[in-house]
Amino acid sequence: MHELLACRVKFIALLINKDKLRKVEVNQRAQYKIINSVNK
């Protein structure tokens, strides 16, 4: 029972990290677009 709970916590943490990474990636893409539009 305890191990199952630990697995679930790890899984949730992974999902949260994936979501954070995705947001960072989107932000970086948006910044690249802004930089590219300024350079042109």
Helices and strands as residue ranges (DSSP letters): H 2-39
